Amino acid sequence: MAALLLGTAATVWAVLPDGRAARVERVADCYSPTALPPVETLADGRRAVRLRVLLWNVEGLPWPIRSGRAATLQRVADWIAARRAAGRGPDILILQKAFTPDASRIAVQAGYTSILPGPARDQLRRLPAAEAPAAFAEGARWWKGEGIGKWLDGGLYIATDIPVAAAKSEAFGSHSCAGYDCLSNKGAALAELRVPGAPEALFLFNTHRNSREPARVGIARAEASHLLQTQENDAFLAAVARNAALIAAGDFNNYRAGDRSGRFAEDPAFRLAAKGSGFAGRAAPMRDGKAWRQAYDLIGYRSGRALRIEPLAVATLFDGKNGPRLSDHDAQYIVFQLSWRGDAAATPVPLSPCTP
């Protein structure tokens, strides 16, 4: 029986799509000032820019998990590209579950000059993995997708025209996952941006931690994995000062085991970009139950030493009310205001303006 199951698994594995085919990566070596949000002067003399951020888990899953997604993913790509062409598109695009070429093409078609992916399919974790309890390690089952290697990459993307000073990614530990989530090389991506004129860098963090019911293992096992991966995210973020300006996105749904601990939960200055009245944004603490109920996916942020971050507007799109459903996750569109003292010295931008 074991030999038959192994043979069946090998046959299925042989016909699955190449998990490396979707990966896109590019970092611009110059920047276009006209492609960036303008710097304005506020009434109190502070300087500021408004950043439009689109967060979307696009359900870019391959066969046999999903089929027939190509046309819908093209609608996503067309909408973002059209907004960009009209000068009203997101300045920062953050994607999860972009596992297929149809999904990663969303960032390409939108014309972003820098497209920063998460872990590649074969990328190993460089940092030490979180130490799992003995019972968790012993409970791994290959027929649940555990311990048999990675089929897909991390499915993460950060795309922008804002100058990128540095970018890196880190996979979760090979034994920190649970269930069918183990078939993708989940982890995190980190980008250091330099907004021209701003006095300090802006860090962007994107992650996709282990799912709960979709992992098809016991809830306790899925939650244990989520907690391990939170610890590994924190280790990855250790290189970023705790008082740095940061926007963090990813698996912030359902207020899971990992979301109740770790760097974000323990930082009193970390806030969620939650919905206020109408489309107004409001700052909410991690334990704000209303914020978690209002949106399946959330973005959090932290102001820096000299760079203040505030959510001005938050909208849920493509949820069946504000546009048709195009994914099993709604899109979240957030407008942030970044502001700083008018007399603050600008941090150097490591890129030069592009020549015509």
DAFENNOR-V641846 format. One record per backbone hydrogen bond with DSSP energy under -0.5 kcal/mol. NH is the residue of the N-H (numbers start at 1). CO is the residue of the C=O. E is the energy in kcal/mol with one decimal. If there is no record, write none. Layout:
BEGIN
NH;CO;E / NH;CO;E
END
This chain:
BEGIN
5;1;-2.5 / 6;2;-2.4 / 7;3;-2.3 / 8;4;-2.4 / 9;5;-2.5 / 10;6;-2.4 / 11;7;-2.0 / 12;8;-2.4 / 13;9;-2.6 / 14;10;-1.7 / 15;11;-0.9 / 15;12;-1.0 / 16;12;-0.6 / 16;13;-0.8 / 17;63;-0.5 / 19;17;-0.5 / 21;18;-1.6 / 23;20;-0.8 / 26;115;-2.3 / 31;352;-1.6 / 33;31;-0.7 / 35;32;-1.7 / 36;33;-1.2 / 40;48;-3.0 / 42;40;-0.5 / 42;46;-3.4 / 45;42;-2.0 / 47;340;-2.7 / 48;40;-2.2 / 49;338;-2.3 / 51;49;-0.6 / 51;336;-2.8 / 52;50;-0.5 / 53;51;-0.6 / 53;334;-3.3 / 54;92;-2.4 / 55;53;-0.5 / 55;332;-3.0 / 56;94;-2.4 / 58;56;-0.9 / 58;96;-1.7 / 60;97;-2.1 / 61;59;-1.6 / 65;62;-1.2 / 66;62;-2.0 / 73;69;-2.7 / 74;70;-1.9 / 75;71;-1.5 / 76;72;-1.7 / 77;73;-2.3 / 78;74;-2.8 / 79;75;-2.2 / 80;76;-2.2 / 81;77;-2.5 / 82;78;-2.4 / 83;79;-2.1 / 84;80;-2.4 / 85;81;-2.5 / 86;82;-1.5 / 87;84;-1.6 / 88;83;-2.8 / 89;83;-0.8 / 91;52;-1.9 / 92;52;-2.0 / 93;159;-2.7 / 94;54;-3.0 / 95;93;-0.5 / 95;157;-2.5 / 96;56;-1.7 / 98;155;-2.4 / 99;60;-1.2 / 99;97;-1.2 / 103;100;-0.8 / 104;100;-2.5 / 105;101;-1.7 / 106;103;-1.5 / 107;104;-0.8 / 108;104;-1.0 / 109;105;-3.2 / 110;106;-1.3 / 111;108;-1.6 / 112;107;-1.3 / 114;160;-1.8 / 115;26;-2.7 / 116;158;-3.4 / 117;115;-0.6 / 118;156;-1.8 / 123;120;-1.3 / 132;130;-0.7 / 136;133;-0.6 / 137;133;-1.9 / 138;134;-2.3 / 139;135;-1.0 / 139;136;-0.5 / 140;137;-1.1 / 144;141;-1.6 / 145;142;-2.1 / 146;141;-1.6 / 148;145;-0.5 / 151;183;-3.7 / 152;183;-2.3 / 153;19;-0.6 / 154;119;-2.6 / 157;95;-1.8 / 158;116;-2.0 / 159;93;-2.5 / 160;114;-2.1 / 161;91;-0.7 / 165;163;-0.6 / 165;192;-3.1 / 166;192;-1.2 / 168;190;-2.3 / 170;188;-2.3 / 172;186;-2.7 / 176;173;-2.0 / 180;215;-1.8 / 181;178;-1.0 / 182;179;-2.1 / 183;180;-1.7 / 184;181;-1.7 / 185;152;-1.8 / 186;184;-1.8 / 188;170;-2.2 / 189;206;-2.7 / 190;168;-2.9 / 191;204;-2.4 / 192;166;-3.0 / 193;191;-0.6 / 193;202;-3.3 / 194;163;-2.2 / 195;193;-0.5 / 196;194;-0.7 / 198;195;-2.5 / 202;193;-2.3 / 203;245;-2.6 / 204;191;-2.8 / 205;247;-2.4 / 206;189;-2.4 / 207;249;-1.3 / 208;187;-1.3 / 215;212;-1.1 / 216;213;-2.1 / 222;218;-2.3 / 223;219;-2.7 / 224;220;-2.0 / 225;221;-2.1 / 226;222;-2.1 / 227;223;-1.9 / 228;224;-2.1 / 229;225;-2.7 / 230;226;-1.6 / 231;227;-1.9 / 232;228;-1.9 / 233;229;-2.4 / 234;230;-2.4 / 235;231;-1.9 / 236;232;-1.9 / 237;233;-2.2 / 238;234;-0.5 / 238;235;-0.7 / 239;236;-0.8 / 240;237;-2.2 / 241;239;-0.5 / 244;241;-1.8 / 245;201;-0.6 / 246;302;-2.3 / 247;203;-2.5 / 248;300;-2.8 / 249;205;-2.7 / 250;298;-0.6 / 252;250;-2.4 / 256;253;-0.5 / 260;256;-0.8 / 260;257;-0.9 / 261;258;-1.5 / 265;261;-0.6 / 266;262;-2.1 / 267;263;-0.7 / 267;264;-0.7 / 268;266;-0.8 / 270;267;-1.7 / 271;301;-2.8 / 272;284;-3.8 / 273;299;-3.3 / 274;272;-1.3 / 274;282;-2.5 / 276;280;-3.4 / 280;277;-2.2 / 281;312;-1.8 / 282;274;-2.4 / 284;272;-2.0 / 284;282;-0.5 / 288;285;-2.0 / 289;287;-1.0 / 292;288;-1.4 / 293;289;-1.9 / 294;290;-1.7 / 295;291;-1.0 / 300;248;-3.1 / 301;271;-2.9 / 302;246;-2.5 / 304;307;-3.1 / 305;243;-0.6 / 308;306;-0.6 / 308;339;-2.8 / 310;337;-1.7 / 312;310;-0.6 / 312;335;-3.2 / 313;335;-1.4 / 314;279;-2.3 / 315;333;-2.3 / 317;315;-0.5 / 317;331;-2.7 / 318;322;-3.6 / 320;323;-2.1 / 323;321;-1.1 / 326;318;-0.6 / 329;57;-0.6 / 331;317;-2.2 / 332;55;-2.9 / 333;315;-3.0 / 333;331;-0.5 / 334;53;-2.9 / 334;332;-0.6 / 335;313;-2.5 / 336;51;-3.0 / 336;334;-0.6 / 337;310;-3.0 / 338;49;-2.8 / 338;336;-0.5 / 339;308;-2.1 / 339;337;-0.5 / 340;47;-2.4 / 344;341;-1.6 / 347;198;-2.8 / 350;348;-0.6 / 352;29;-0.6 / 354;31;-2.5
END
